[in-house]
Amino acid sequence: MAKTAYMRVKGVQQFRQRLLLATLSATPLIIEDIRPEDASPGIRPHERSLLELLESISDDCTVEISVTGTKVKYKPGVVMGGRNLVHDCGLSRSIGYFLEPLIVLGLFGKNPLSITLKGVTNDSKDPSVDTFQSTTLPLFERFGIPLKRRVWKDRDDNPSEGLVKTHARKDGDDKPSKGLVKTRVKKDSDNNPSEGLQIKIIKRGCSPGGGGLVFLKVPMIKESLSAVTWIEEGMVKRIRGITFSASVSPAFEKTMISAARGIFNRLLPDVHIHTDHRSGVEAGKSPGFGITLYAETTSGCFISTDAAVSYAQEEMEDLEDNKKKGLLPPEEIGEQAASMLLGEIEQGGVVDSTHQGLLFLLCALCPPDISKVRVGKLSPYAIETLRNIRDFLGVQFDIRPDPTTETVVLKCFGCGLKNLSRKIS
C-alpha cells in the first residue's frame, strides 16, 4: 500500500480555510507549530469543533491531534452530507465561523445536507447569521446555486417573489365584473420546495452564554458551479437591514434604526430596517442587541456590515456603566454600522471586504472557463486566500488595479471541480 503524501504547513493562520481547501482538493494535510509559544499552546475549542464537524459530514475522514495540541494531522474523506444532523459550535466563536466552510462542502456532497447548529448567532468577531441570509446566499446564487427564498414583511423588497398578482375581472367570471381577482403566481421553487440553499434562525444566541439555534439546508450541485463575469458595481438603489434584541428592551432596536436612518436618509429615501425582538427561550442565554445592514445596487450586488453588543447577566444590572466597560449604547451601534456600510460602498467592488475571500474561492472552483470579478482594496484575508487557492487548487489569478475607480479586477481559469461524491456508490 502506497504511503500517503501529506502537505505540511506551519502556524494557525487560515486554519479553517486550509482545512476547507484540503477537503475540496482531497489533499492530506499536516498543520504544525500551532501557537507553540502561547501560555496555552495548541488548537482552540472552536478549531477542535470545526474538525469534529468535518468528521461528522464526511466518510473515511481521519483526524489526529497531538497531546499538546500543536500539531494536527488531517486526512479528508468523502463528503457525505446528511439529514437532521446536529452540531454544537461552542461559545468561543459564533456560528458564522462554521457556516462558510459548511455551505461550500455541502454543495459537493454525496447527499443534500440539513443540519442544526447550536451556539452564538451574533458577536463582534464573525459575520452574523443575518449577514449570511441577506448577502452571502445571493453570492452563491450568482454561481448557479438555487436559493429557498425568504418571506419578507414588505412585499416591495422582493417584488418578483410575490405570492399573488391581480388582473381585471372578465365578463365571463362567475362573480360581478368589477374589482380585481387574485391568482397564484407559480414560482420555480413551487416545483420542488425542498430544493434550495436555506438558513433559518430558530433561536438567537449572544455571547458569552450562546443558546442560539440555526437551521442550515444545502443542496448538492449536479456537476459544478457556473463561471461568472461580474465587474459592474451599479449604483445603490436601496438599503435594507434587520435589528435584533434578545432579553433587552425592544426600544433598543428603535434607537438603532433611528440612528442608522439619520445617516442614510440624507443620501437616499429607500431605507427599510426590520426588527426581530426575542424573549424567553428564543432569546438564548445572554442578553444582547445588534444590527445588520446591507445595500443593494442596480446591478444586483449586495454590500453588508453588522455590529452587535452582548452582556453577561451581571452587567445587565447597571447599564449606566456600559461606556466604562467599553460597551456601546444602541445609538452608537446604529451609527457605527451605517458608517461602516458607507465605507464599504465607497471602496467599490461587487462584494464587501468580508466576502472577498469567498468570492475568489468560488471563482477558483468554477469549470475550466474564465471568471472575472471586481473588488475594492484587497483585504489581508483575501490576499491569504489567493495564496491558499494557488497552493491547494493550482489556480492563479491575474490581478490588475483599475486606477480610474481605485478598484481591482481579477481573472482566473477555474479548476473545474465537479461533484464526484454523488456518483460514488
C-alpha positions as a printed Julia matrix, in Angstrom:
425×3 Matrix{Float64}:
   0.0    0.0     0.0
   1.4    3.38   -1.05
   2.39   5.78    1.68
   0.14   8.84    1.98
   1.82  12.09    0.97
   0.89  14.97    3.26
   1.13  18.68    2.59
   2.85  20.4     5.51
   2.08  23.94    6.69
   3.08  25.83    9.8
   1.09  28.13   12.04
  -2.58  28.51   12.82
  -3.21  31.24   10.24
  -6.03  30.39    7.84
  -6.72  27.19    9.82
 -10.35  27.0     8.72
  -9.65  27.77    5.06
  -6.77  25.32    4.81
  -8.97  22.52    6.08
 -11.71  23.51    3.62
  -9.33  23.55    0.64
  -7.68  20.31    1.76
 -11.11  18.64    1.79
 -12.13  20.01   -1.61
  -8.84  19.02   -3.23
  -8.56  15.69   -1.34
  -5.15  16.75   -0.03
  -3.93  15.16    3.23
  -2.64  17.94    5.47
  -0.36  18.34    8.47
  -0.51  21.63   10.39
   2.42  22.15   12.74
   3.56  24.81   15.23
   0.06  25.78   16.34
   0.64  28.53   18.93
   3.72  26.82   20.4
   4.82  29.91   22.36
   1.41  30.82   23.83
   0.61  30.42   27.51
  -1.99  27.87   26.42
  -0.49  26.29   23.29
  -2.36  24.27   20.69
  -5.72  24.48   18.98
  -8.65  26.36   20.47
 -12.11  24.9    21.23
 -13.66  26.33   18.04
 -10.92  24.76   15.91
 -11.45  21.4    17.55
 -15.18  21.8    16.99
 -14.56  22.51   13.29
 -12.57  19.29   12.96
 -15.4   17.36   14.63
 -17.86  18.96   12.22
 -15.8   17.87    9.21
 -15.72  14.33   10.57
 -19.49  14.29   11.06
 -20.3   15.18    7.44
 -17.58  13.01    5.86
 -16.88   9.33    5.44
 -13.39   7.88    5.94
 -12.07  11.17    7.34
  -9.32  10.86    9.95
  -8.09  13.5    12.39
  -5.12  13.15   14.74
  -4.25  15.83   17.3
  -1.0   15.72   19.25
  -1.05  15.63   23.04
  -0.02  19.28   23.26
  -2.46  20.27   20.51
   0.26  22.0    18.49
   0.08  19.53   15.59
  -2.93  18.35   13.59
  -2.88  15.55   11.04
  -5.9   15.65    8.74
  -6.81  13.18    6.02
 -10.01  14.25    4.22
 -12.66  11.75    3.23
 -15.74  11.78    1.02
 -18.26  14.49    1.89
 -21.48  12.61    2.53
 -23.85  15.37    3.67
 -26.73  14.03    5.75
 -30.15  14.8     7.15
 -31.19  16.14   10.54
 -27.64  16.47   11.81
 -26.92  18.48   14.96
 -23.64  20.14   15.9
 -22.66  22.24   18.92
 -20.35  25.02   17.71
 -19.31  26.03   21.22
 -19.03  29.55   22.58
 -15.56  30.79   21.59
 -16.65  31.67   18.03
 -20.05  32.28   16.51
 -21.99  30.03   14.15
 -20.88  32.3    11.29
 -17.36  30.88   11.64
 -18.69  27.43   10.68
 -21.26  28.38    8.04
 -18.92  29.31    5.17
 -16.94  26.02    5.01
 -20.08  24.03    5.75
 -22.02  25.52    2.83
 -19.16  25.12    0.35
 -18.53  21.49    1.32
 -22.23  20.68    1.38
 -22.54  21.68   -2.28
 -20.07  18.96   -3.23
 -21.53  16.24   -1.02
 -22.96  12.88   -1.98
 -26.33  13.8    -0.44
 -28.07  17.08    0.46
 -27.13  18.46    3.87
 -29.53  19.6     6.58
 -28.06  20.45    9.96
 -28.96  22.37   13.11
 -26.12  24.4    14.61
 -26.05  25.4    18.29
 -24.11  28.32   19.68
 -23.71  32.09   19.22
 -25.63  33.71   16.36
 -24.3   37.26   16.75
 -20.97  38.55   18.01
 -18.27  41.07   17.08
 -15.76  38.57   15.62
 -17.55  36.8    12.76
 -20.23  37.72   10.21
 -23.66  37.3    11.76
 -26.17  34.73   10.58
 -28.26  37.68    9.35
 -25.38  38.69    7.06
 -25.3   35.18    5.63
 -29.04  35.35    4.95
 -29.01  38.76    3.31
 -25.66  38.88    1.5
 -23.78  35.56    1.42
 -26.62  33.48   -0.01
 -27.16  35.82   -3.01
 -23.42  35.49   -3.68
 -23.83  31.71   -4.02
 -26.81  32.3    -6.3
 -24.5   34.16   -8.7
 -22.65  30.9    -9.23
 -25.77  28.9   -10.07
 -26.85  27.72   -6.6
 -30.65  27.9    -6.14
 -31.98  29.6    -3.01
 -35.05  28.88   -0.96
 -36.46  32.38   -0.76
 -37.25  34.18    2.46
 -40.7   35.62    3.12
 -40.4   39.39    3.52
 -42.77  41.55    5.52
 -42.81  44.34    2.94
 -43.65  42.92   -0.48
 -41.7   45.67   -2.28
 -38.39  44.27   -1.02
 -38.7   41.33   -3.39
 -41.43  42.16   -5.9
 -40.55  39.21   -8.11
 -41.39  36.83   -5.29
 -44.95  37.92   -4.59
 -47.46  35.17   -3.94
 -50.34  36.8    -5.81
 -50.98  39.04   -8.78
 -54.1   40.96   -9.76
 -55.95  41.33  -13.02
 -59.22  42.86  -14.1
 -62.29  40.61  -14.0
 -63.72  39.47  -17.27
 -67.41  39.41  -18.13
 -67.35  35.63  -18.13
 -66.35  35.42  -14.48
 -68.9   33.98  -12.09
 -68.69  36.98   -9.73
 -69.51  40.61  -10.57
 -67.24  42.13  -13.2
 -66.0   44.99  -11.09
 -62.97  44.57   -8.88
 -59.78  42.57   -9.13
 -59.08  38.84   -8.99
 -56.09  37.39   -7.15
 -54.39  34.43   -8.76
 -51.46  32.32   -7.67
 -48.11  33.12   -9.31
 -46.15  29.93   -9.92
 -42.52  30.19   -8.86
 -39.65  27.88   -9.72
 -39.43  26.83   -6.1
 -43.04  25.61   -6.23
 -41.94  22.67   -8.38
 -39.72  21.34   -5.63
 -39.94  23.38   -2.43
 -37.34  21.2    -0.71
 -34.58  22.37   -3.05
 -32.51  25.46   -2.46
 -29.93  26.85   -0.07
 -31.59  27.97    3.15
 -30.61  29.44    6.52
 -33.18  29.91    9.27
 -32.65  31.42   12.73
 -34.69  29.42   15.22
 -33.27  31.0    18.38
 -30.97  33.95   18.95
 -27.83  33.42   20.97
 -25.4   36.12   22.13
 -22.03  35.62   23.79
 -20.95  34.64   26.33
 -23.84  32.23   27.02
 -24.94  31.38   23.48
 -28.08  29.3    23.27
 -28.78  30.07   19.62
 -30.15  27.59   17.09
 -29.69  27.91   13.32
 -31.03  25.54   10.69
 -28.99  25.13    7.5
 -30.04  23.31    4.35
 -27.58  22.86    1.48
 -28.48  21.22   -1.83
 -25.84  19.23   -3.67
 -24.89  20.61   -7.07
 -25.36  18.29  -10.04
 -21.91  18.81  -11.51
 -20.15  22.13  -10.98
 -20.59  25.83  -10.34
 -21.14  28.4   -13.1
 -18.34  30.75  -14.15
 -19.12  34.46  -13.79
 -18.16  37.8   -15.3
 -19.1   40.25  -12.58
 -17.49  43.67  -12.84
 -20.48  46.05  -12.91
 -20.99  47.53   -9.45
 -24.02  49.65  -10.27
 -25.49  52.38   -8.06
 -27.06  51.85   -4.66
 -30.82  51.76   -5.1
 -31.96  50.77   -1.62
 -30.76  49.87    1.85
 -32.26  47.11    3.96
 -31.42  45.66    7.31
 -32.57  43.93   10.45
 -32.08  44.69   14.11
 -32.33  42.14   16.89
 -32.75  42.36   20.65
 -32.56  39.41   23.0
 -33.74  39.73   26.6
 -33.42  43.53   26.43
 -35.95  46.27   25.78
 -37.34  46.47   22.2
 -36.68  50.21   22.45
 -33.01  49.4    21.78
 -33.98  48.39   18.25
 -35.9   51.61   17.63
 -32.88  53.6    18.78
 -30.53  51.74   16.43
 -32.9   52.16   13.49
 -33.33  55.88   14.17
 -29.56  56.39   14.37
 -28.89  54.48   11.13
 -31.69  56.2     9.24
 -30.37  59.57   10.41
 -27.28  58.88    8.29
 -28.9   57.13    5.32
 -31.89  59.43    4.81
 -29.58  62.24    3.75
 -28.42  60.08    0.83
 -31.43  58.09   -0.39
 -35.06  57.66    0.64
 -35.49  53.9     0.16
 -34.36  52.63    3.56
 -36.2   49.91    5.45
 -34.93  48.08    8.53
 -36.84  45.15   10.06
 -36.92  44.29   13.75
 -36.55  40.92   15.47
 -37.23  41.0    19.2
 -36.71  37.75   21.1
 -37.53  36.94   24.7
 -37.69  33.86   26.86
 -36.3   30.66   25.38
 -35.91  32.18   21.89
 -33.56  34.86   23.24
 -30.79  32.47   24.2
 -28.78  32.52   27.4
 -27.25  36.02   27.28
 -28.81  39.43   26.66
 -27.69  41.42   23.62
 -28.67  43.5    20.64
 -27.3   44.36   17.22
 -27.95  45.4    13.66
 -27.18  44.08   10.17
 -27.33  46.45    7.2
 -26.91  45.82    3.5
 -27.11  47.9     0.35
 -28.47  46.54   -2.94
 -27.22  48.08   -6.18
 -28.83  48.38   -9.6
 -26.61  45.57  -10.89
 -27.65  43.13   -8.15
 -24.67  43.49   -5.81
 -25.13  43.21   -2.04
 -22.78  45.07    0.33
 -23.19  44.42    4.05
 -21.95  45.21    7.56
 -23.11  44.21   11.02
 -22.48  45.12   14.64
 -23.56  43.52   17.91
 -23.28  44.04   21.66
 -23.77  41.34   24.28
 -23.77  41.37   28.08
 -23.02  38.95   30.83
 -26.01  38.64   33.15
 -24.36  40.64   35.91
 -23.66  43.51   33.54
 -27.39  43.95   32.89
 -27.93  45.14   36.45
 -26.39  48.55   35.75
 -26.47  49.59   32.11
 -25.18  53.04   33.06
 -21.69  51.55   33.3
 -21.7   50.41   29.66
 -19.29  53.07   28.46
 -16.88  52.35   31.29
 -16.81  48.7    30.23
 -16.39  49.51   26.54
 -19.94  48.5    25.57
 -21.51  50.86   23.05
 -25.08  52.11   23.55
 -27.71  51.34   20.87
 -27.43  54.75   19.22
 -23.7   54.39   18.63
 -24.15  50.83   17.37
 -26.61  52.06   14.72
 -24.33  54.93   13.69
 -21.3   52.65   13.6
 -22.97  50.06   11.37
 -24.27  52.76    8.99
 -20.85  54.42    8.74
 -19.17  51.06    8.12
 -21.62  50.32    5.3
 -20.92  53.67    3.65
 -17.21  52.91    3.9
 -17.67  49.54    2.19
 -19.72  51.18   -0.58
 -17.09  53.88   -1.06
 -14.23  51.45   -1.61
 -16.11  49.88   -4.54
 -16.33  46.31   -5.79
 -19.15  43.83   -6.32
 -18.8   42.47   -2.76
 -17.72  43.92    0.58
 -14.31  43.19    2.08
 -15.69  40.37    4.27
 -16.82  38.38    1.21
 -13.74  38.84   -0.98
 -12.15  35.54    0.07
 -15.33  33.54   -0.55
 -15.77  35.21   -3.95
 -12.25  34.21   -5.03
 -12.75  30.65   -3.78
 -15.98  30.2    -5.75
 -14.31  31.6    -8.9
 -11.46  29.1    -8.49
 -13.91  26.18   -8.11
 -15.72  27.02  -11.36
 -15.42  24.94  -14.58
 -12.35  25.45  -16.84
 -13.54  28.84  -18.02
 -12.6   32.44  -17.27
 -14.21  34.18  -14.3
 -13.72  37.93  -13.95
 -14.66  39.99  -10.89
 -14.09  43.48   -9.49
 -13.4   44.2    -5.82
 -12.25  47.13   -3.72
  -8.96  47.24   -1.85
  -7.83  43.69   -1.17
  -8.18  42.73    2.49
  -5.37  40.78    4.23
  -7.69  37.76    4.45
  -8.37  37.94    0.7
  -4.64  38.05   -0.07
  -4.02  34.95    2.05
  -6.98  33.27    0.31
  -5.36  33.83   -3.1
  -2.17  32.16   -1.83
  -4.03  29.18   -0.4
  -6.01  28.74   -3.63
  -2.74  28.66   -5.55
  -1.2   26.09   -3.18
  -4.17  23.71   -2.9
  -6.03  24.1    -6.21
  -3.25  25.28   -8.53
  -5.34  28.28   -9.66
  -3.61  31.64  -10.09
  -5.4   34.95  -10.51
  -4.45  37.72  -12.9
  -4.66  40.89  -10.78
  -4.99  44.3   -12.45
  -5.6   47.52  -10.49
  -8.04  49.98  -12.08
  -6.71  53.49  -11.3
  -9.84  55.24  -12.56
 -12.12  53.59   -9.98
  -9.45  52.63   -7.41
 -10.67  49.04   -7.59
  -9.01  45.76   -8.55
 -10.08  43.45  -11.39
  -9.17  39.76  -11.01
  -9.4   36.97  -13.58
  -8.82  33.26  -13.22
  -9.29  29.99  -15.06
 -11.34  27.66  -12.85
 -10.01  24.32  -11.67
 -13.17  22.55  -12.84
 -14.03  20.9    -9.52
 -17.02  18.58  -10.02
 -19.29  16.91   -7.52
 -17.94  13.39   -7.85
 -19.14  12.37   -4.37
 -22.71  11.83   -5.51
 -21.56   9.28   -8.08
 -19.87   7.08   -5.5
 -21.99   4.06   -4.6
